[in-house]
């Protein structure tokens, strides 16, 4: 039981938490400081709203007024649940490698991205959320293939 939590559930939860935090931070940075747009950030659900450029005597809301911890937690749990289903379907015993690989790959893509995602899907954050799900599925399939290759019987 403890081994399953440490090797299966914990890496998925930690990596989805890290990825969602990076996604919201980078999208918030892009929206509020680089482009001055007014869209919302977070994926798959709305987590934060952009402040945009303050007009006249209006006071821009603070980060805590723009950020919803409840919806952030929902985002993390939904993403983790999808990843758990993918990992369970592929019968992965150790999810550290696929979780870290997907987070690193999409995080690197996110950090180096321009103001628009490489493939426009609904919004900037939603596109990168889809990328993480696909990257996790691909790295999980590759990891499963490597595990099966190592486990096959060697001819004597």
C-alpha positions as CSV (number, residue, x, y, z in Angstrom):
1,X,0.0,0.0,0.0
2,X,2.7,2.5,1.0
3,X,4.9,1.4,-1.9
4,X,2.0,2.1,-4.3
5,X,1.5,5.6,-2.9
6,X,5.2,6.4,-3.1
7,X,5.7,5.0,-6.6
8,X,2.4,5.6,-8.2
9,X,0.2,8.3,-6.7
10,X,2.8,10.7,-5.1
11,X,4.8,11.3,-8.3
12,X,1.7,12.1,-10.3
13,X,0.4,14.4,-7.7
14,X,3.7,16.2,-7.2
15,X,4.3,16.7,-10.9
16,X,0.8,17.8,-11.7
17,X,1.0,20.3,-8.8
18,X,4.3,21.6,-10.1
19,X,3.1,21.8,-13.7
20,X,-0.1,23.6,-12.8
21,X,1.8,26.1,-10.7
22,X,4.3,26.7,-13.6
23,X,1.4,27.0,-16.0
24,X,-0.5,29.6,-14.0
25,X,2.7,31.6,-13.2
26,X,3.9,31.7,-16.8
27,X,0.5,32.5,-18.1
28,X,0.0,35.2,-15.5
29,X,3.4,36.6,-16.4
30,X,2.6,36.6,-20.1
31,X,-0.8,38.1,-19.7
32,X,-0.1,40.8,-17.1
33,X,3.4,41.9,-18.0
34,X,4.2,40.9,-21.5
35,X,1.0,41.5,-23.5
36,X,-1.3,43.5,-21.3
37,X,-4.3,41.3,-22.3
38,X,-7.3,40.6,-20.1
39,X,-7.8,36.9,-20.4
40,X,-8.0,34.3,-17.6
41,X,-5.4,31.8,-16.8
42,X,-5.3,28.1,-15.7
43,X,-6.4,24.9,-17.3
44,X,-8.7,23.1,-17.5
45,X,-10.7,25.4,-15.3
46,X,-10.4,29.1,-14.6
47,X,-7.8,29.7,-11.9
48,X,-6.8,33.3,-12.2
49,X,-7.9,36.5,-14.0
50,X,-5.5,38.9,-15.6
51,X,-5.3,42.4,-14.3
52,X,-4.5,44.0,-17.6
53,X,-3.5,47.7,-17.7
54,X,-5.0,49.8,-15.0
55,X,-7.2,52.6,-16.3
56,X,-7.5,56.0,-14.7
57,X,-8.0,55.8,-11.0
58,X,-8.9,52.1,-10.9
59,X,-6.9,49.9,-8.5
60,X,-5.6,46.6,-10.0
61,X,-6.6,43.6,-7.9
62,X,-3.8,41.8,-6.0
63,X,-2.7,38.3,-6.8
64,X,-4.8,36.9,-4.0
65,X,-7.9,38.7,-5.3
66,X,-7.2,37.3,-8.8
67,X,-6.2,33.8,-7.9
68,X,-8.6,31.0,-6.7
69,X,-7.0,28.4,-4.6
70,X,-10.1,26.2,-4.8
71,X,-10.1,26.1,-8.6
72,X,-6.3,25.6,-8.6
73,X,-6.8,22.5,-6.4
74,X,-9.6,21.3,-8.7
75,X,-7.2,21.7,-11.7
76,X,-4.5,19.7,-10.0
77,X,-6.9,16.9,-9.0
78,X,-8.5,16.6,-12.4
79,X,-5.1,16.5,-14.1
80,X,-3.8,14.0,-11.6
81,X,-7.0,11.8,-12.0
82,X,-6.5,11.7,-15.8
83,X,-2.8,10.8,-15.3
84,X,-3.7,8.1,-12.8
85,X,-6.2,6.6,-15.3
86,X,-3.6,6.6,-18.0
87,X,-0.9,5.1,-15.7
88,X,-3.4,2.5,-14.4
89,X,-4.4,1.6,-18.0
90,X,-0.8,1.0,-19.0
91,X,-0.1,-0.8,-15.7
92,X,2.8,1.4,-14.6
93,X,4.2,0.4,-11.3
94,X,6.6,3.3,-11.0
95,X,5.3,6.6,-12.3
96,X,8.2,8.8,-11.3
97,X,9.9,8.6,-14.7
98,X,6.8,9.4,-16.9
99,X,5.7,12.1,-14.5
100,X,9.0,13.9,-14.3
101,X,9.7,13.5,-18.1
102,X,6.3,15.0,-19.1
103,X,6.6,17.8,-16.6
104,X,10.2,18.6,-17.8
105,X,9.3,18.4,-21.5
106,X,6.2,20.6,-21.3
107,X,7.8,22.9,-18.7
108,X,10.7,23.5,-21.1
109,X,8.2,24.1,-24.0
110,X,6.2,26.4,-21.8
111,X,9.2,28.5,-20.7
112,X,10.5,28.9,-24.2
113,X,7.1,29.5,-25.8
114,X,6.2,32.8,-27.5
115,X,3.0,34.7,-26.6
116,X,0.9,32.1,-28.5
117,X,1.1,28.3,-28.1
118,X,2.6,26.3,-31.0
119,X,-0.8,24.7,-31.7
120,X,-3.7,27.0,-30.8
121,X,-6.3,25.1,-28.7
122,X,-8.9,27.3,-27.0
123,X,-6.4,29.2,-24.9
124,X,-2.7,29.4,-24.0
125,X,-3.1,27.5,-20.7
126,X,-5.5,24.9,-22.1
127,X,-3.1,24.1,-25.0
128,X,-0.2,23.4,-22.6
129,X,-2.5,21.5,-20.3
130,X,-3.4,19.2,-23.3
131,X,0.3,19.0,-24.1
132,X,1.1,17.7,-20.6
133,X,-1.6,15.1,-20.8
134,X,-0.3,13.9,-24.2
135,X,3.3,14.0,-23.0
136,X,2.4,12.0,-19.9
137,X,0.6,9.4,-22.0
138,X,3.5,9.1,-24.5
139,X,6.2,8.9,-21.8
140,X,4.1,6.3,-19.9
141,X,3.8,4.2,-23.1
142,X,7.5,4.5,-23.7
143,X,8.3,3.6,-20.1
144,X,5.9,0.6,-20.3
145,X,7.6,-0.6,-23.5
146,X,11.1,-0.3,-21.8
147,X,9.9,-2.2,-18.8
148,X,8.4,-5.0,-20.9
149,X,11.6,-5.1,-23.0
150,X,13.7,-5.5,-19.9
151,X,11.3,-8.1,-18.4
152,X,11.2,-10.4,-21.5
153,X,13.1,-13.7,-21.2
154,X,16.5,-13.7,-22.7
155,X,17.4,-16.7,-24.8
156,X,20.2,-18.8,-23.3
